Amino acid sequence: MGWTKRNVERIGKLTPSQQSKLFHFQEKWQRIAVSTDPVDAGAAIEGIKQFAEAWGVKAYIGKFYKNNAPAWGWQHAGFHHTEFGSFKELEKFSAIHRSEWSMRCYLTRAFLPDVIRVVEGNLKPSIARPPGLHHLAPPQKLGANIRYIQYGQDDAHWLAVADFFATVFEDEHCKKWAGLIKAVSSVGLIWIRPHQVFFCDRPEIAKYDDHGRPHCEDGPALKYGDGYAYYAIHGVPVPEQFIVTPADQIDFRDVLKEQNAAVRMAVIQKLGFRRLMDTVLNRVISKASGNSLIEFTVRLAESDHWNGTMRIRALHLKWTDKTGDRETFLPVPRLAGQFGEDCPESVDDCEQVRRWTLGWPKEALAMAET
């Protein structure tokens, strides 16, 4: 029988006093998420030992190693099931691999969903979201079935929730995260493997926008002591060239070549669409609902058989979401034959090309226009 069907009286509402304490945890975990302070190795070691003891895996915790490079942990922290005498032993050690989902499962045993939603709704949106470890340092190809157990500043948003319930309600399960909370509050990144724990410095530079997303338009959003730099515009990882190159020197062709639509949009936000348009010949073919179908004439290298120019079409799209006004452009086919079988009736019509780009079949287009 599931926990929600047992005769367990779950808490269904926060008192005004309990709700007033949310602000303290917002501030605390925001500081942790964006901190560039030196690591507190003693607190980190003490916290990991406490965390391991709470989950019954203290026997697997051995030496501690410190480094200042995120990639270093990937090279040393992976482990294979063959390091254990049996799968049962592996499963026991894996109990230390806790997640936001496992925490929520425990919370539902003592609290109704509305209470959890109120706490998460107040804490998580107000806490910065550092890039996950896979963004900072992709794992090395060390072979099949290599496992990693890691934590870091990017876990701040959900550890804040665990910290609130452990402190305010003294929830027995969330209190088992106390050691991890202490460790993450003290370092940048942590990897736990059998008999070894590695931890990494916090970044030397950490810059975020008003929505808690890594952001810097003229330098790295995060930079670590080993020189590793992470570039981002409003949370979107962006190639270094679009950040370090002055705006008036960015080649429009490079922006057009960028395959990632999110990156293109981020670069446009930095430079401004008008400024990009001024760097290359263009003409507006069609407009609809604030969007435009534009053709660009881009000059490439000339040869004996070619005058060096290329015509490229793109949709200039505008919309508004919770973060404000947004705009981007999407490269689209120029000739009818390039559209395929589901070609719009007019490849010069902005709205028809937009619907085709979004994957609307012809019959959907016809119904929408009727």
C-alpha positions, 0 to 999 in steps of 0.5 A: 500500500502506498504512503498516500493511502495509509492512515498517516496524518500529513501536514496540509498547511504552513502557519504564518510563522513557518511561512515567514521563515522562507525568506531566510532560506531564500537568502541563505541558499542564494548566497551558497549558489553564487558564492566565490568564497574559498572552500572550507575543507574541514566543514566539507569533510565533516559534512560528507562523513555525517551524510555517509553515516546517515545513509549507512555507508560510512564504511565506504568513505576514505581519503579526501582530495582537493583540486581547483579544476572541475575536469579533474574530478571527472578524470578521477571520480568515476567507478565501476561495479567491479570495484565491489564484491557484489551487486548488493554491496554496490546497491548499499554504497549507491544509497548515498546517491540522493536526488531532488526526486528522492527527497520529494518522495520522502516529503510526501509521506509527511506533507500534502502536495500543496505544502510542498508546492508552496515551499518550492514555489517560494524557494526554487525560483529565487535561487540562482541556478549554476550550470550543471557539472556536465556543462562545466566539464563533460565526463571523459570517455573512461569506458562503459558502465562508469558511474559518478556520484556528484553534488555541488552549487547547482543543487542549491535550489533543492537542498534549500527545500530539504534544509527548510523542512529539516530545520522548521519541521525537523522532518526525520528524512530531510534531517538525513541530508544535513551533512550534505547541506553542510558540505555543499555549503562549503565547497564548489563541487563534490564527487564521492566514490568508494573510499575516496572523496574529491572536492573542488574550489568554487569559481573565482568569478560567478556572474548571474542575471536577475533571474539567477541564470549565468550571464556575462556579455563581455567575459566569462560568467564563471571562471575557475582557478585552473583557468577554465571559463564558462561563457553564457548569456542569460543562462544559454552556454555561448561559444567564447568567440561571441563574448570576447569579440567586440559587438561591431566585429562579430561576423553576421555569417558566423551567427547565421552558421550557428546551428543552435537556435538558443545560441543564435537568440542569445547572441541577438539579445547581446548585439541587437537585431538592428545592429546585425541587420546593418552589417549585411545587405538585406530586404524584407520579403514579407511581414505578419503579426510582428514577424518578418521573412528576410533575405540576406545577401552575404559576401563570401570568398570570390572565385573565377566561377562565382562572384562570391555572394550568397542569398540566405533567408531567415524568419525574424520572430518576436514574442513575449514570455515571463522573462520579457520581450524575446526575438530570434531568427531561424534560417529557412529555405529560399526556393520552393524545391528546398521545402520538400513535399509539404511546401507552402503555397507561397514561399514568399509569405512570412506566415506560411513559412513560419507555420511550415518551420514550426511543423504545421502540415498543409491541412492545419494551415488551411484550417487555421486560415479559414 
